[in-house]
Amino acid sequence: MRQRLLITLRDTDGALQRLLGTAERRGFRICAVHAELVESAQSQVAITVESARDVALLARQLLRLHEVCDVCVA
C-alpha cells in the first residue's frame, strides 16, 4: 500500500539523506520525494512510500531523528 508523509525538517548537512535512509532501512520502498526549502533553516519534505507495514511505525521512527520537527501522514 502507498502512503504519503509530510515532514518538516531542519536544513542541516545530510538531514535528507538520513531521513531517506531511515525509511529504507525500516522496510519502506520510496516511490517519490519532493523537498522544498520553506524557511532559511527548515525544509518541507513529502515522501511517498510503499510497504505492507503500518506507516505510523515509520512516522514514529522519523520523529526520533534529531533534524525532524514534525511528521504528518497525509
Phi and psi in radians as a Rosetta constraint file:
Dihedral C 1 N 2 CA 2 C 2 CIRCULARHARMONIC -1.635 0.35
Dihedral N 2 CA 2 C 2 N 3 CIRCULARHARMONIC 2.407 0.35
Dihedral C 2 N 3 CA 3 C 3 CIRCULARHARMONIC -2.359 0.35
Dihedral N 3 CA 3 C 3 N 4 CIRCULARHARMONIC 2.653 0.35
Dihedral C 3 N 4 CA 4 C 4 CIRCULARHARMONIC -2.030 0.35
Dihedral N 4 CA 4 C 4 N 5 CIRCULARHARMONIC 2.357 0.35
Dihedral C 4 N 5 CA 5 C 5 CIRCULARHARMONIC -2.077 0.35
Dihedral N 5 CA 5 C 5 N 6 CIRCULARHARMONIC 2.387 0.35
Dihedral C 5 N 6 CA 6 C 6 CIRCULARHARMONIC -1.906 0.35
Dihedral N 6 CA 6 C 6 N 7 CIRCULARHARMONIC 2.163 0.35
Dihedral C 6 N 7 CA 7 C 7 CIRCULARHARMONIC -2.210 0.35
Dihedral N 7 CA 7 C 7 N 8 CIRCULARHARMONIC 2.305 0.35
Dihedral C 7 N 8 CA 8 C 8 CIRCULARHARMONIC -1.703 0.35
Dihedral N 8 CA 8 C 8 N 9 CIRCULARHARMONIC 2.203 0.35
Dihedral C 8 N 9 CA 9 C 9 CIRCULARHARMONIC -2.279 0.35
Dihedral N 9 CA 9 C 9 N 10 CIRCULARHARMONIC 2.326 0.35
Dihedral C 9 N 10 CA 10 C 10 CIRCULARHARMONIC -1.169 0.35
Dihedral N 10 CA 10 C 10 N 11 CIRCULARHARMONIC 2.376 0.35
Dihedral C 10 N 11 CA 11 C 11 CIRCULARHARMONIC -1.457 0.35
Dihedral N 11 CA 11 C 11 N 12 CIRCULARHARMONIC 1.506 0.35
Dihedral C 11 N 12 CA 12 C 12 CIRCULARHARMONIC -2.158 0.35
Dihedral N 12 CA 12 C 12 N 13 CIRCULARHARMONIC 2.858 0.35
Dihedral C 12 N 13 CA 13 C 13 CIRCULARHARMONIC -1.041 0.35
Dihedral N 13 CA 13 C 13 N 14 CIRCULARHARMONIC 2.194 0.35
Dihedral C 13 N 14 CA 14 C 14 CIRCULARHARMONIC 1.407 0.35
Dihedral N 14 CA 14 C 14 N 15 CIRCULARHARMONIC 0.048 0.35
Dihedral C 14 N 15 CA 15 C 15 CIRCULARHARMONIC -1.118 0.35
Dihedral N 15 CA 15 C 15 N 16 CIRCULARHARMONIC -0.795 0.35
Dihedral C 15 N 16 CA 16 C 16 CIRCULARHARMONIC -1.138 0.35
Dihedral N 16 CA 16 C 16 N 17 CIRCULARHARMONIC -0.694 0.35
Dihedral C 16 N 17 CA 17 C 17 CIRCULARHARMONIC -1.109 0.35
Dihedral N 17 CA 17 C 17 N 18 CIRCULARHARMONIC -0.726 0.35
Dihedral C 17 N 18 CA 18 C 18 CIRCULARHARMONIC -1.141 0.35
Dihedral N 18 CA 18 C 18 N 19 CIRCULARHARMONIC -0.681 0.35
Dihedral C 18 N 19 CA 19 C 19 CIRCULARHARMONIC -1.066 0.35
Dihedral N 19 CA 19 C 19 N 20 CIRCULARHARMONIC -0.879 0.35
Dihedral C 19 N 20 CA 20 C 20 CIRCULARHARMONIC -1.181 0.35
Dihedral N 20 CA 20 C 20 N 21 CIRCULARHARMONIC -0.670 0.35
Dihedral C 20 N 21 CA 21 C 21 CIRCULARHARMONIC -1.100 0.35
Dihedral N 21 CA 21 C 21 N 22 CIRCULARHARMONIC -0.699 0.35
Dihedral C 21 N 22 CA 22 C 22 CIRCULARHARMONIC -1.092 0.35
Dihedral N 22 CA 22 C 22 N 23 CIRCULARHARMONIC -0.771 0.35
Dihedral C 22 N 23 CA 23 C 23 CIRCULARHARMONIC -1.056 0.35
Dihedral N 23 CA 23 C 23 N 24 CIRCULARHARMONIC -0.770 0.35
Dihedral C 23 N 24 CA 24 C 24 CIRCULARHARMONIC -1.176 0.35
Dihedral N 24 CA 24 C 24 N 25 CIRCULARHARMONIC -0.752 0.35
Dihedral C 24 N 25 CA 25 C 25 CIRCULARHARMONIC -1.133 0.35
Dihedral N 25 CA 25 C 25 N 26 CIRCULARHARMONIC -0.457 0.35
Dihedral C 25 N 26 CA 26 C 26 CIRCULARHARMONIC -1.482 0.35
Dihedral N 26 CA 26 C 26 N 27 CIRCULARHARMONIC 0.062 0.35
Dihedral C 26 N 27 CA 27 C 27 CIRCULARHARMONIC 1.599 0.35
Dihedral N 27 CA 27 C 27 N 28 CIRCULARHARMONIC 0.357 0.35
Dihedral C 27 N 28 CA 28 C 28 CIRCULARHARMONIC -1.848 0.35
Dihedral N 28 CA 28 C 28 N 29 CIRCULARHARMONIC 2.261 0.35
Dihedral C 28 N 29 CA 29 C 29 CIRCULARHARMONIC -1.488 0.35
Dihedral N 29 CA 29 C 29 N 30 CIRCULARHARMONIC 2.192 0.35
Dihedral C 29 N 30 CA 30 C 30 CIRCULARHARMONIC -1.482 0.35
Dihedral N 30 CA 30 C 30 N 31 CIRCULARHARMONIC 2.099 0.35
Dihedral C 30 N 31 CA 31 C 31 CIRCULARHARMONIC -1.711 0.35
Dihedral N 31 CA 31 C 31 N 32 CIRCULARHARMONIC -0.608 0.35
Dihedral C 31 N 32 CA 32 C 32 CIRCULARHARMONIC -2.680 0.35
Dihedral N 32 CA 32 C 32 N 33 CIRCULARHARMONIC 2.581 0.35
Dihedral C 32 N 33 CA 33 C 33 CIRCULARHARMONIC -2.413 0.35
Dihedral N 33 CA 33 C 33 N 34 CIRCULARHARMONIC 2.341 0.35
Dihedral C 33 N 34 CA 34 C 34 CIRCULARHARMONIC -2.358 0.35
Dihedral N 34 CA 34 C 34 N 35 CIRCULARHARMONIC 2.097 0.35
Dihedral C 34 N 35 CA 35 C 35 CIRCULARHARMONIC -2.141 0.35
Dihedral N 35 CA 35 C 35 N 36 CIRCULARHARMONIC 2.424 0.35
Dihedral C 35 N 36 CA 36 C 36 CIRCULARHARMONIC -2.513 0.35
Dihedral N 36 CA 36 C 36 N 37 CIRCULARHARMONIC 2.323 0.35
Dihedral C 36 N 37 CA 37 C 37 CIRCULARHARMONIC -1.344 0.35
Dihedral N 37 CA 37 C 37 N 38 CIRCULARHARMONIC 2.062 0.35
Dihedral C 37 N 38 CA 38 C 38 CIRCULARHARMONIC -1.793 0.35
Dihedral N 38 CA 38 C 38 N 39 CIRCULARHARMONIC -0.459 0.35
Dihedral C 38 N 39 CA 39 C 39 CIRCULARHARMONIC -2.429 0.35
Dihedral N 39 CA 39 C 39 N 40 CIRCULARHARMONIC 3.039 0.35
Dihedral C 39 N 40 CA 40 C 40 CIRCULARHARMONIC -1.146 0.35
Dihedral N 40 CA 40 C 40 N 41 CIRCULARHARMONIC -0.405 0.35
Dihedral C 40 N 41 CA 41 C 41 CIRCULARHARMONIC -2.097 0.35
Dihedral N 41 CA 41 C 41 N 42 CIRCULARHARMONIC 0.076 0.35
Dihedral C 41 N 42 CA 42 C 42 CIRCULARHARMONIC -2.367 0.35
Dihedral N 42 CA 42 C 42 N 43 CIRCULARHARMONIC 2.599 0.35
Dihedral C 42 N 43 CA 43 C 43 CIRCULARHARMONIC -2.139 0.35
Dihedral N 43 CA 43 C 43 N 44 CIRCULARHARMONIC 2.637 0.35
Dihedral C 43 N 44 CA 44 C 44 CIRCULARHARMONIC -1.886 0.35
Dihedral N 44 CA 44 C 44 N 45 CIRCULARHARMONIC 2.135 0.35
Dihedral C 44 N 45 CA 45 C 45 CIRCULARHARMONIC -2.099 0.35
Dihedral N 45 CA 45 C 45 N 46 CIRCULARHARMONIC 2.260 0.35
Dihedral C 45 N 46 CA 46 C 46 CIRCULARHARMONIC -1.986 0.35
Dihedral N 46 CA 46 C 46 N 47 CIRCULARHARMONIC 2.157 0.35
Dihedral C 46 N 47 CA 47 C 47 CIRCULARHARMONIC -2.158 0.35
Dihedral N 47 CA 47 C 47 N 48 CIRCULARHARMONIC 2.473 0.35
Dihedral C 47 N 48 CA 48 C 48 CIRCULARHARMONIC -1.903 0.35
Dihedral N 48 CA 48 C 48 N 49 CIRCULARHARMONIC 2.178 0.35
Dihedral C 48 N 49 CA 49 C 49 CIRCULARHARMONIC -2.129 0.35
Dihedral N 49 CA 49 C 49 N 50 CIRCULARHARMONIC 2.758 0.35
Dihedral C 49 N 50 CA 50 C 50 CIRCULARHARMONIC -2.254 0.35
Dihedral N 50 CA 50 C 50 N 51 CIRCULARHARMONIC 2.266 0.35
Dihedral C 50 N 51 CA 51 C 51 CIRCULARHARMONIC -3.019 0.35
Dihedral N 51 CA 51 C 51 N 52 CIRCULARHARMONIC 2.742 0.35
Dihedral C 51 N 52 CA 52 C 52 CIRCULARHARMONIC -1.423 0.35
Dihedral N 52 CA 52 C 52 N 53 CIRCULARHARMONIC -0.227 0.35
Dihedral C 52 N 53 CA 53 C 53 CIRCULARHARMONIC -1.333 0.35
Dihedral N 53 CA 53 C 53 N 54 CIRCULARHARMONIC 2.768 0.35
Dihedral C 53 N 54 CA 54 C 54 CIRCULARHARMONIC -1.246 0.35
Dihedral N 54 CA 54 C 54 N 55 CIRCULARHARMONIC 2.225 0.35
Dihedral C 54 N 55 CA 55 C 55 CIRCULARHARMONIC -1.199 0.35
Dihedral N 55 CA 55 C 55 N 56 CIRCULARHARMONIC -0.366 0.35
Dihedral C 55 N 56 CA 56 C 56 CIRCULARHARMONIC -1.104 0.35
Dihedral N 56 CA 56 C 56 N 57 CIRCULARHARMONIC -0.553 0.35
Dihedral C 56 N 57 CA 57 C 57 CIRCULARHARMONIC -1.080 0.35
Dihedral N 57 CA 57 C 57 N 58 CIRCULARHARMONIC -0.791 0.35
Dihedral C 57 N 58 CA 58 C 58 CIRCULARHARMONIC -1.118 0.35
Dihedral N 58 CA 58 C 58 N 59 CIRCULARHARMONIC -0.729 0.35
Dihedral C 58 N 59 CA 59 C 59 CIRCULARHARMONIC -1.027 0.35
Dihedral N 59 CA 59 C 59 N 60 CIRCULARHARMONIC -0.758 0.35
Dihedral C 59 N 60 CA 60 C 60 CIRCULARHARMONIC -1.125 0.35
Dihedral N 60 CA 60 C 60 N 61 CIRCULARHARMONIC -0.702 0.35
Dihedral C 60 N 61 CA 61 C 61 CIRCULARHARMONIC -1.142 0.35
Dihedral N 61 CA 61 C 61 N 62 CIRCULARHARMONIC -0.708 0.35
Dihedral C 61 N 62 CA 62 C 62 CIRCULARHARMONIC -1.166 0.35
Dihedral N 62 CA 62 C 62 N 63 CIRCULARHARMONIC -0.640 0.35
Dihedral C 62 N 63 CA 63 C 63 CIRCULARHARMONIC -1.111 0.35
Dihedral N 63 CA 63 C 63 N 64 CIRCULARHARMONIC -0.343 0.35
Dihedral C 63 N 64 CA 64 C 64 CIRCULARHARMONIC -1.342 0.35
Dihedral N 64 CA 64 C 64 N 65 CIRCULARHARMONIC -0.298 0.35
Dihedral C 64 N 65 CA 65 C 65 CIRCULARHARMONIC -1.235 0.35
Dihedral N 65 CA 65 C 65 N 66 CIRCULARHARMONIC 2.424 0.35
Dihedral C 65 N 66 CA 66 C 66 CIRCULARHARMONIC -1.031 0.35
Dihedral N 66 CA 66 C 66 N 67 CIRCULARHARMONIC -0.644 0.35
Dihedral C 66 N 67 CA 67 C 67 CIRCULARHARMONIC -1.408 0.35
Dihedral N 67 CA 67 C 67 N 68 CIRCULARHARMONIC -0.281 0.35
Dihedral C 67 N 68 CA 68 C 68 CIRCULARHARMONIC -1.461 0.35
Dihedral N 68 CA 68 C 68 N 69 CIRCULARHARMONIC 2.157 0.35
Dihedral C 68 N 69 CA 69 C 69 CIRCULARHARMONIC -1.630 0.35
Dihedral N 69 CA 69 C 69 N 70 CIRCULARHARMONIC -0.662 0.35
Dihedral C 69 N 70 CA 70 C 70 CIRCULARHARMONIC -2.731 0.35
Dihedral N 70 CA 70 C 70 N 71 CIRCULARHARMONIC 2.562 0.35
Dihedral C 70 N 71 CA 71 C 71 CIRCULARHARMONIC -2.326 0.35
Dihedral N 71 CA 71 C 71 N 72 CIRCULARHARMONIC 2.283 0.35
Dihedral C 71 N 72 CA 72 C 72 CIRCULARHARMONIC -2.262 0.35
Dihedral N 72 CA 72 C 72 N 73 CIRCULARHARMONIC 2.256 0.35
Dihedral C 72 N 73 CA 73 C 73 CIRCULARHARMONIC -1.487 0.35
Dihedral N 73 CA 73 C 73 N 74 CIRCULARHARMONIC 2.098 0.35
